[in-house]
Amino acid sequence: MTHPVTSGPRSEAIFADSEGYFPGGVNSPVRAFRAVGGRPVVIRQGRGSRVTDVDGRELLDYIGSWGALLLGHAADDVVAALREATIRGTSFGMTTPYEVELARLIRAAVPSMAVMRFVNSGTEAAMSAIRLARGFTGRDKIVKFAGCYHGHADPLLAEAGSGLATFGLPSSAGVPGAAVAGTLVAPYNDLAAVQAIFAAHPETIAAVIVEPVAANMGVVRPAQGFLEGLREIATRDGALLIFDEIITGFRVARGGAQARYGVTPDLTCLGKIIGGGLPMGAYGGRRDIMDMVAPLGPVYQAGTLAGNPLVVAAGIATLRRLVDPAVYASLERETARLAEGLADAAARAAARVSVVREASMLTVFFTDTLPLDYGAARAADLTRFARFFHAMLGRGVLLPPSQFEAWFVSAAHTDADIADTLKAARAAFLEIG
Ligand SMILES: *Cc1c(COP(=O)(O)O)cnc(C)c1O
């Protein structure tokens, strides 16, 4: 593949330097552009819907820190809250009133999280929820779905979506067979497969963990009845249902996918948006389950910097803004316009794509069959995606550099931003032919 030069000379130089310090030049694999080729842009700053690279080029951003920035970059109230929090001291390793306030805001939106624990990443949240489910049920097995990503803890690194899909790795080296031996993998949206797994392993499965709207194989929506079916199957067997709402929480609705679809899990994982752009995760659920966590119960989990006042301040400032339903109404409207415009632009260029949208996230799959699972998502034409990615970047629009990631629209994206994006997309679809 050859690509137009879409990163400038300063990006090139800094990234070359970075490669000397970090594996592949990055601190998280997808940033390396391996799925699209070419050299990564290096970002200097961001404001609202835009980032500026080190060459001074402004880019309209749909990465949004992988969904964390629902309010956009450097939102005024988040920045002000961070300033104040920094002056008071960034970490005490003791309880503060601020974390209680953030928990109150979370529980008001997600009532199923009666009790919760704050951690430093989504990975920790999912890892801890799995440990807790195993401790609570006294069972070892877990069910996950191919293409769903729940962070990089050992038991969850089986057919784990985007980062791994991007590299075509079925799993990861360094994960002992024993760590995933209890992980049973079903195709997304396939209730019959889940039923068959439960029938083969009765009363030995601790939990089913699922992204209630999948966003790590590109956006794949739950089929009608899928989440309800999981709820029923888990309840009948005495297994827990865990919703990994690290992306969907506070994005697809203030109450997450569980509010949007009316299905209540036993445990929920949050991350990304609740940290307002700082490292954060949370897991929580029914009090009788959460009471198993130390110091009340025998399931151990701890964190030196967990719930620190800095990240919590960013979270509070973000979640306070999200109490206003107008934020979600506007996100829905803008993203619908974007999705419809993209489908229209593709049709005009006779480009065969499926645009899948859920609330303020979407994926343009380079396949004309609507993906309902990972197998179908993987049928997308990755070469054409890569060409589209570079055609958009060349026009000042920064998309996530993988077919298997979601585009994230923020509250800072304006009508004009969407119009600019669609103009770029019309030209890009024509350019790639
Ligand atoms: C991002 C993500 C994670 C992992 O969160 P990190 O903060 O990157 O560790 C887990 N689950 C889902 C659904 C995610 O999108």
PDBQT file of the ligand as one rigid body, heavy atoms in Angstrom, charges set to zero:
ROOT
HETATM    1  C1  LIG A 501     -11.432   0.933  26.607  1.00  0.00    +0.000 C 
HETATM    2  C2  LIG A 501     -12.166  -0.271  27.055  1.00  0.00    +0.000 A 
HETATM    3  C3  LIG A 501     -11.697  -1.076  28.103  1.00  0.00    +0.000 A 
HETATM    4  C4  LIG A 501     -10.341  -0.882  28.728  1.00  0.00    +0.000 C 
HETATM    5  O1  LIG A 501     -10.214   0.351  29.365  1.00  0.00    +0.000 OA
HETATM    6  P1  LIG A 501      -8.735   0.931  29.620  1.00  0.00    +0.000 P 
HETATM    7  O2  LIG A 501      -8.974   2.181  30.413  1.00  0.00    +0.000 OA
HETATM    8  O3  LIG A 501      -8.133   1.160  28.273  1.00  0.00    +0.000 OA
HETATM    9  O4  LIG A 501      -7.994  -0.104  30.392  1.00  0.00    +0.000 OA
HETATM   10  C5  LIG A 501     -12.493  -2.118  28.530  1.00  0.00    +0.000 A 
HETATM   11  N1  LIG A 501     -13.695  -2.361  27.975  1.00  0.00    +0.000 NA
HETATM   12  C6  LIG A 501     -14.173  -1.613  26.965  1.00  0.00    +0.000 A 
HETATM   13  C7  LIG A 501     -15.524  -1.904  26.404  1.00  0.00    +0.000 C 
HETATM   14  C8  LIG A 501     -13.403  -0.567  26.458  1.00  0.00    +0.000 A 
HETATM   15  O5  LIG A 501     -13.851   0.123  25.405  1.00  0.00    +0.000 OA
ENDROOT
TORSDOF 0
